């Protein structure tokens, strides 16, 4: 869907904005960047001192970023940007500029100021490629780029509905948000073929005084495939301030390690309306403070649909479809006792052991309870048959799928399937 740049810069869009000091999707007013200059970048442009106008566009995004000031807008036309000839040198005319960002990572689109970066024709046809996968020796560490896009400035925007980018070919993340960033926007982008995460967020570290109000980070409408991990968020401070990572309407597919990986203590996770399929694992929630997983689909993943481990407060798994995963549907391992699994479709999960998982037999288990000592509430789910959990064609739960605790509660259950969301 193509939209004029003037219209894009005036949208009331739900975009990824750091509120109160971390990333969050929020409504942007049409005047957010109204005072800024618009810079133009196209594949028919030439970099130079006078480039950036509509009539004389720049060839590289980097050239426009260099010229832009706080609050400016950069509009990028369809085509290829990055390492144009695949030699890893980034010295050919029109190639992006290889740099080191403020956190010590190399990047080719290094956003260190509050600007708004939009594609004019959408993510499918606007590609920023670091080129690692196109080199003669893709495994060589020479000329590897850590992150395609690096955001180290608060208030920056990358993409919008119908105005995102494809980011590819990095040794790290497609889009990386550093832990010092307190405002930003990431919406409607595609990440593929990155050796780290398609989208990697270092949740802002507020360990030290003065402590701000609770923070929120949200990713919406992005697509991540054939990376190591689709979407990741990491956080390693212990104050328990309550930062929230909110993921909605995203898709992760074909990522080697997992679709969604949330790790580190002291933040909240909200996953609503996402799809995770054909990944190494559907979703891993490891060490987070609190989690809500609602209205998602986890299907055809090699490991569990949802892995829950070391969550310190509460987990709510509601209204999801968790089907056809090689591992268990939901595997609860080393978590606390406040876990509730309600209103889900749980069927076709074979429960085969996966590399790196706990050595337990989880055959034909929709829910595996390793060590939740209090009754694990897995009631009101649909298990694949009107008769409830049990042998094929249903998934099993409770007896036979409990380890150490043995007290998963599965009755009452639904005799009919729930709608598949999103």
N, C-alpha and C positions, 0 to 999 in steps of 0.2 A: 504494500500500500504506500504509494508515494504522496507526499504532502509538501506544499511549498514551505521553505524554511521560515518564512514570516509567520505561517500558521503554526509550525512546530514550536517556535519560540514563544507563542502566546497560549499554548494549550493549558487547560486545567488538568494536568496529567498526574496520575499517581506514580511518583517517581521515588527512587532510592535516595533518601535525604537523611543525613545524620541529624537527629533532633536531640538537643541537650548534650551533644558530645559524641554520638555514635551514629552508624548508618541506619536510616529508616525511610520507608516509602511514605510520602506525604503529599498533600495537594500543594502544588506550586502555583502561586498567583501569576497571572500573565505579565506582571511587571517585574518578575524576579530578575530578568536580565535586560529589561527594556532600555536601560541607559547605555548598554555596551555596544561596541562596534562588531559588525559581522565580517568574518574572514572566510574566504572561499578557497577550497582545495578540490582539484579534479585531476584525472589522469591526462588531461590535455594541458595542464599547467606547467609552469617553469618556476623553480625556486629562484629567488633573487631578492634584492633590496626592495623592489617595487611590487612584489607579488602579494596576492591576497584579496584583490578586488574581484568583483564579479567578472569583469572583462579580462583581467590578468590574474587568474587564480594561481596559487602555489601548487606544486606537484606533491609535496610531502606534508603530512599532518604536522610533523615536527617543526617545519618552517613556520606554519601558522601559529603553533603553540608558542614558539619563540617570540612572535610579534604581538600576540594577544596580551591584554592586560586584564586585571581583575574585572569580572562581570562580562567579558566579551563572549561572543558566540562564534563557533567554527562549524561551517557547513561543508560536508565531505561528499563528493560525487561518487558514483559507482566505479568499481574497478579494484585493482590490487595496490596495496601499500605495504611497505616493509622492506624486506630483502628481495629486491626485484630480480636479481640475477642469481641468487642462491649461493653466492660465494662467502657469505658470512662477514664481509668486510664493511658493509654499509657505507661505502664511499662512492658508489656510482651515482650519476645525476638522478635526483628525484627520490633517492632512497631515504628511509627514515633514519634518524640520528641515534646511534647507539650511545646510551649514557648510563650513568649510575645515579639512582635516585637517592633521596635523603636517608633511606633505611639501608643503603649499601647493596641494593640489587640492581642489576642491569635491566634496562627496558628500552623499547623503541618508541613508544608513545608515553612520555613521562610527564604526567600532569601535576605540576607543582604550583598551580594558581587556580583561583576560583573562576573557571571557564565552563562553558557548555559546549560539548562536542556531540554533534548530531550528524547522522548520515542523511543524504537527500533522497535515497532510493531504497533504503532498508538493508537489513543484515544479510540477506541472501546474496546480494550483489556488491557488497562493500566489505572487502576482506583486508584485514591487517595481519600479515603473516611474517613471523620472525624467521622463518626459513630453516629451522633446525632439521626438520624432516626431509628437506629437499637437497641436503648436502651429500657429497660423495660418501662421507662416513657419518651417518646420522648419530652414531654413538660417541663420536669424538667430543671432548669437552672444549675444543677450540671454537671460539666465536659463538658459543651457546649464549642465548639470551635468557635471563632468568624469568622475566615476565613480559608479555607483549604490552599490556597497558598497566602502568603503575600509577596509583592515585595516592599522593602524599600531601595533598592540600585539601582543606576543609571547604565544602560548598561546591565542589566540582560535579559536573553531570556528564555521564557517558551514555548516550542512547535515550530513546523514548519509544512509545508504541509506534511501530512502523518506521523507526528512525535509528535502529541499532546497528551494530557491526558484527562481523564474524572475526574472531580473534583466534589465531592458530600458531602452531609451530614453536612453542617456547619450551625451555628446559624446566620451567616452573609453572606459573599460573597464566591463564589467559588474561584475566583481569585480577589484579591484586590490590587490595586496600590495606594500607599500612596502619599500624596500631596508634599512630599519632593523629589520625584524621577524625575530625569531629563533625563533618557534614559532607554529604556526597550523594550522587544519584546514579544508579545502574539499572537500566530497564531495557528489555526487548533485544538483547544481544544473543549471539551464538558463540560458543567456545568449543573448539574441536582440536584434537591432536596435540594437546599440551601434556607434558610429562608430569606436571603437578595437578592442580585443580583447574577445572575450567574457570571457576570463580572462587577465589580464596580471600577470606576476610579475617584479618587479625582484629578481633573485637577490642575496641579502645581500652587501654589499661588505665583505670582510675584508682590505682592503689594508694596514691598519695593525696594528701590534703592540698587544696580544698576539694572535697568530694561533691560532684554535681548531682543533679536529680537523676533518677534512673534513666537509662538510655535504651534506644531501640534501633535495631538494624534489620532492614527488610530487603529481600531480593524478589522481584516480580517479573514474570513473563520472559525469563531467559531459558535458553536451551543449551545443554551441555552434553556432548557425546564424544566418545573415543579419547577421553583423557584418562589419567590415573584415577582421579576422583571427579565427580561432577560438580558438587558444591561443598565447600568446607568452611567451617568457622572454628577458630581456635581462640582460647582465652585462658590465661594462666595466672590470674591474680586471685587472692583469697579473701577479699574484704566482704564479698557477698552483697554488692551494691544492687544487683538486679538488672543488669543489661539484658535486653531481649533480642534474640535473633529470630526474625519473622520471614519465612519463606513461603511464597504463594504463587501458584500458577506457573511454576517452573517445571521443566522436563529434563530428566537425566537418563541417558540410554547408552549402553555399550561402554561404560567406564570400567576399567579393569579392576580397581579395588572396591569402589562403591559409588552409589548414586549421591548420597548425602552423608557427610561425616561431620558431626558436631562433637568437639572434644574440649576438655579443660573445665575446671571448676567455676562455679559462681556466675553462671548466666542462664537465662531462660531460653527455651527453644519452642517456637510455634511453627508447625508445618501444616499448612492448610491448602488443599487443592492442587497438590503436586503429583507428578507421575515419575516413577522410578522403575525402569524395566531393563532387563538384560545386562545388569551390572554385576560386579563381584558380590555386592550386598545391596539390599534396597536402601536401608538407612541404618546408620550406627549412631547411637546416642551414648557417649562415653564420658562419664564424669560431670555431666551438666547438672545444674541445680534443680531444674524443674522442666517438664516437657509436656506439650500437647501436640498430638499427631492426629489430625482430623480431616476427613474427606479426601484422602489421598488414594492412589493406586500403586501397589508394589507387586509387580508380576514378573515372572520369568527370571529372577535373579539367581545367581549361583549359590550364594549363601542364604541366610535368613532374609525374610522380607523386612523385618525390623529387629534390630539387636539393641537391647537396653542393658547398660552396664554401669554400675557405680553412680547412679542418679541419687542425689542426696535428699530430695524433698518429695516430689510426687511426679507420676507419669499418668497421662490420660491418652488412651489410644481408642478413638471413637470414629465410627462411620467410614472406615476405610475398606478397600478391597485388597486383600492380601492373598494372592492366588498363584499357584504354579511355580512357587519358588523351590529351588533344589534343597535349601535348608528348611528349618522350621519356619512357620508363618511368623510368629513372634517368639524370640528367645530372650528370656529375662535371666540375666546372669550377674551375680554380685551387685544386686540393687537393694534399695530399701524396701520396706513393706507396703508402701502406699502406691500400688500399681492397680489401675483399673482398665480393663479391656472390654469395651461395650459396642454393640451395634455394628460389628464388622462382618464382612464376608471372609471366611477362612476356609479355603478348600484347595486341594491339589498340591499341597506343600509336602514334598516327599521326605524332608528331614534328613537328607544324607549329610554326613560329616563333611565339612569344608576345611581346606588348609588354614591353619591358624585358629580354628575354633576349638572350644572345649571338647575333650574326648568323651562324649556321651552319646548314647544311642537315642536319636530323636526321630526315628522312623515314623512317618505318617502322623506328625504332630502339628496341629495348628498353633498351639501355644505350649512352649516348653518352660517350665518353672524350675530353675536350678536351685535357688536358695531363698525365695521369698517366704519367710516363716509365717507371717500372718496369712489368713485366707486371701489368695489371689483371685480377685473378682473378674472372671471371664464369662459373665452371664450375658444373655440376650444377644449372642452372636449367631450367625448362620454358618454351619460347619460343613455344608455341601450335601446334606441330605435332610429330609423332613424329620427323620428319627433322631437327629442330633449327632453329637460327636461319637466316633467309633471307627470301625473298619471301613476301608474303601467301599463306596466312593466318598465317604465323609472323611474329614480330618479328625484326628483324635485329640483329646484334651483331658486334663485331670489324671486319673490313674493310668500309668504307662508313660506319661509325659512329664511327671514330676520327679525331681531328683533332690533328695535330702529333705525337702519340705513335705511334699505329698498332699497338698491341700488346695489345689486349684479348684475353684467352684465354677461349674459350667452350666448349671440349671438355675433358672429356666433358660431355654435357648429358642431361637427363631426357627420355625419350620419352613420359612420361605426366604429366598435371597433378598438382600437390600439392593437399591439402585447403585450402580457403579459410578463412582465420582473420581475425578471431576468430569 
